[in-house]
Amino acid sequence: MLEAHNLHVWFGAGADKFHAVKDASFSISQGESFGLVGESGSGKSTILKAIIGLAENWTGHLTVDGETLGKKRNRNFYSKVQMVFQDPYASLHPRHTVDRCLSEPLRMRKTSNIDARINQSLNDVGLDPTYRFRYPHQLSGGQRQRVAIARTLIQDAKFLLLDEPTSALDVSVQAEILNLLNDLKRQKGLTYLLVSHDLAVVSHMCDRIAIMQAGKIVETIDKQMLRTATTETDYAAALISASHGFKRSTSQI
């Protein structure tokens, strides 16, 4: 589904140029869940922005579903690839109802049966049709994120870029959204590229994980290696150890 080779992404120019991603290479098979983890500022979300077309300054080779990507993305690309953002409130227009949010991409594509497709997409994410005419401020955080996911599904996208999709939600709601994403992946044959700083989330969701440090991928491991802390680099080992939290030594008790 995705091939990335020697990907470099930067912001600014001249003395202000910042090299956010450096020589990143990885691939994702169709139907796979692939994770990007690392500290804040390591370049995880920047990779998603380069793929979706929000970061224009990049070099390297990107291929999605067999199509080599250039600097611009066409309508066909966005019918296959969609992104779920971190903040579900900011990603929805505050003055647009759920109905308008979901119908707009269908109208742009001149799709028929709009009402039926909206109802189906809401049902897919666990919301009934009564939510169609509510505004984002009338929804909880979890409900807003469900609408954001429905917006990707209504376009029949098969490859979803998930940028910290649960970090802005309460812990109890996080589990609901993660389980929903897993169910949708199984039912619809979706492919995920998930960015997260939470290794528990990544372990629950992903088959393989790339660990990033200062814009570079330092190691790629699978789910079992993450759970057993089997790594080759000191940074990956330290990151996994830090995710376990503070442990008081017996001498302090």
C-alpha positions in Angstrom: 0.0 0.0 0.0 2.8 2.4 0.8 6.5 2.6 -0.1 8.7 5.3 1.2 12.4 5.5 0.2 15.0 8.1 1.3 12.3 10.5 2.4 13.5 14.0 3.5 11.1 16.7 4.7 12.1 20.2 5.7 10.5 23.5 6.7 11.8 27.0 6.0 14.8 28.0 3.9 18.3 29.3 4.2 19.3 30.0 7.8 15.8 29.1 9.0 15.7 25.7 7.3 14.7 22.9 9.6 15.3 19.3 8.4 12.4 17.5 10.1 12.7 14.0 8.5 16.0 12.6 7.3 16.3 9.7 4.9 13.3 7.7 6.1 12.5 4.4 4.4 9.8 1.9 5.2 6.9 0.0 3.5 3.4 -1.0 4.5 1.6 -4.0 3.1 -2.1 -3.8 2.2 -4.2 -4.6 5.3 -1.3 -3.9 7.7 -1.2 -1.5 10.7 2.1 0.2 10.8 3.2 2.5 13.7 5.5 5.5 14.0 6.7 6.2 17.5 9.2 8.5 19.1 9.6 11.6 21.2 7.8 14.8 20.4 9.5 16.5 17.5 11.0 13.3 16.1 9.3 13.8 12.7 6.4 11.3 13.0 3.5 13.6 12.1 5.6 15.3 9.5 5.8 12.0 7.5 2.0 11.9 7.5 1.8 15.5 6.3 4.2 14.7 3.4 2.1 11.7 2.4 -1.2 13.5 2.5 0.1 16.6 0.8 0.2 19.1 3.7 4.1 19.3 3.7 5.2 20.3 0.2 9.0 20.5 0.8 10.1 16.9 0.5 12.4 14.8 -1.6 12.6 11.0 -2.0 10.3 8.4 -3.4 6.7 7.9 -2.2 4.3 5.3 -3.7 0.8 4.7 -2.6 -1.2 1.7 -4.0 1.3 1.5 -6.9 1.0 5.2 -7.8 4.1 7.4 -7.5 3.4 10.6 -5.7 4.5 14.0 -7.0 4.1 17.4 -5.3 0.4 17.6 -5.9 -2.4 15.2 -5.0 -5.3 14.5 -7.3 -8.9 13.6 -6.4 -8.2 10.0 -7.1 -5.5 10.0 -4.4 -7.9 11.4 -1.8 -10.5 8.8 -2.6 -8.0 6.2 -1.4 -6.1 8.0 1.3 -7.6 10.0 4.2 -6.3 11.4 7.5 -7.7 11.4 11.0 -6.2 14.3 13.0 -5.3 14.5 16.7 -7.9 17.1 17.8 -11.4 16.0 16.8 -12.8 19.5 17.6 -10.3 21.4 15.5 -10.7 19.0 12.5 -14.4 19.7 12.2 -15.8 23.1 11.1 -17.6 24.6 14.2 -20.4 26.1 12.1 -21.1 23.0 10.0 -23.4 20.3 11.1 -22.4 16.6 10.9 -24.6 16.3 7.9 -22.8 19.0 6.0 -19.4 17.7 7.1 -20.2 14.3 5.7 -22.2 15.3 2.6 -19.7 17.9 1.3 -17.1 15.4 0.0 -19.9 13.4 -1.6 -21.3 16.4 -3.4 -17.9 17.3 -4.7 -17.6 13.9 -6.2 -21.2 14.1 -7.5 -22.1 10.9 -5.6 -25.7 9.6 -5.6 -27.6 8.2 -2.6 -26.0 10.8 -0.3 -28.6 10.4 2.5 -28.2 6.6 2.6 -24.4 6.9 2.6 -24.4 9.4 5.5 -26.6 7.1 7.6 -24.4 4.1 6.8 -21.2 5.9 7.7 -22.6 7.0 11.0 -23.8 3.5 11.7 -20.3 2.2 10.9 -18.9 4.3 13.7 -21.6 3.6 16.2 -23.7 6.8 15.8 -27.4 6.8 14.9 -28.9 9.2 12.2 -30.1 11.7 14.9 -26.5 13.0 15.1 -26.7 14.2 11.5 -27.9 17.7 12.3 -25.8 18.4 15.4 -22.9 20.8 15.5 -19.4 19.8 16.9 -20.0 21.7 20.1 -23.0 19.5 20.8 -20.9 16.3 20.7 -18.5 14.8 23.1 -14.8 14.3 22.2 -15.4 10.7 21.4 -18.4 11.4 19.3 -16.5 14.1 17.4 -13.7 11.6 16.6 -16.3 9.1 15.4 -17.6 11.7 13.0 -14.0 12.4 11.8 -13.6 8.7 11.2 -16.9 8.5 9.4 -15.8 11.4 7.1 -12.9 9.2 5.9 -15.0 6.1 5.5 -17.7 7.9 3.5 -15.2 8.4 0.7 -14.4 4.7 0.6 -10.8 5.4 1.6 -8.7 2.2 2.1 -5.6 3.8 3.6 -6.0 5.9 6.8 -3.3 8.1 8.3 -4.0 8.3 12.0 -2.2 11.2 13.8 -2.5 10.5 17.6 -6.2 9.8 17.1 -6.9 9.2 20.8 -4.5 11.4 22.7 -7.0 14.2 23.1 -9.7 11.9 24.6 -10.4 10.6 28.0 -8.8 7.2 28.8 -12.1 5.3 28.8 -13.0 6.8 25.5 -9.6 6.0 24.0 -10.3 2.3 24.3 -13.6 2.7 22.6 -12.1 4.5 19.6 -9.1 2.0 19.3 -11.5 -0.9 19.4 -13.7 0.8 16.7 -10.6 1.3 14.5 -9.6 -2.3 14.9 -13.2 -3.5 14.0 -13.3 -1.2 11.0 -9.9 -2.4 9.8 -11.1 -6.0 9.9 -14.5 -5.4 8.4 -13.4 -3.1 5.5 -9.9 -4.4 4.9 -8.3 -1.0 5.8 -4.6 -0.2 6.0 -3.4 2.1 8.8 -0.3 4.3 9.4 -0.6 5.3 13.1 1.5 8.0 14.8 1.5 7.8 18.6 3.7 8.5 21.5 1.8 5.9 23.6 3.5 2.5 23.1 0.6 0.7 24.7 -1.7 2.1 21.9 0.9 1.1 19.3 1.2 -2.4 20.8 -2.6 -2.8 20.7 -3.0 -1.5 17.1 0.1 -2.2 15.1 1.8 -5.2 13.4 5.1 -3.4 13.0 6.6 -0.2 14.5 9.3 2.2 13.3 11.0 4.0 16.1 12.1 7.6 15.2 14.7 9.8 16.8 15.6 13.4 15.6 14.0 12.8 12.2 15.5 9.4 11.5 14.1 5.9 11.7 16.6 4.1 14.0 14.9 0.7 14.2 11.9 -1.2 12.9 10.4 -3.9 15.2 7.3 -6.0 15.4 4.6 -6.2 18.0 6.2 -9.1 19.9 9.6 -7.4 20.0 7.9 -4.3 21.5 6.2 -6.3 24.2 9.4 -8.2 25.2 11.6 -5.1 24.8 13.8 -6.9 22.3 15.6 -4.2 20.4 19.0 -3.6 18.7 19.5 0.1 19.5 20.0 1.8 22.8 17.5 4.5 22.0 14.7 2.0 21.3 15.5 0.2 24.5 15.4 3.5 26.5 12.2 4.6 24.9 10.4 1.3 25.8 11.8 1.4 29.3 10.6 5.0 29.7 7.1 4.0 28.6 6.9 1.7 31.7 6.9 4.7 34.0 8.7 5.4 37.2 9.5 2.4 39.4 10.7 2.9 42.9 13.7 0.8 44.0 13.3 -1.5 47.0 15.9 0.6 48.8 13.6 3.5 48.8 10.7 1.6 50.4 
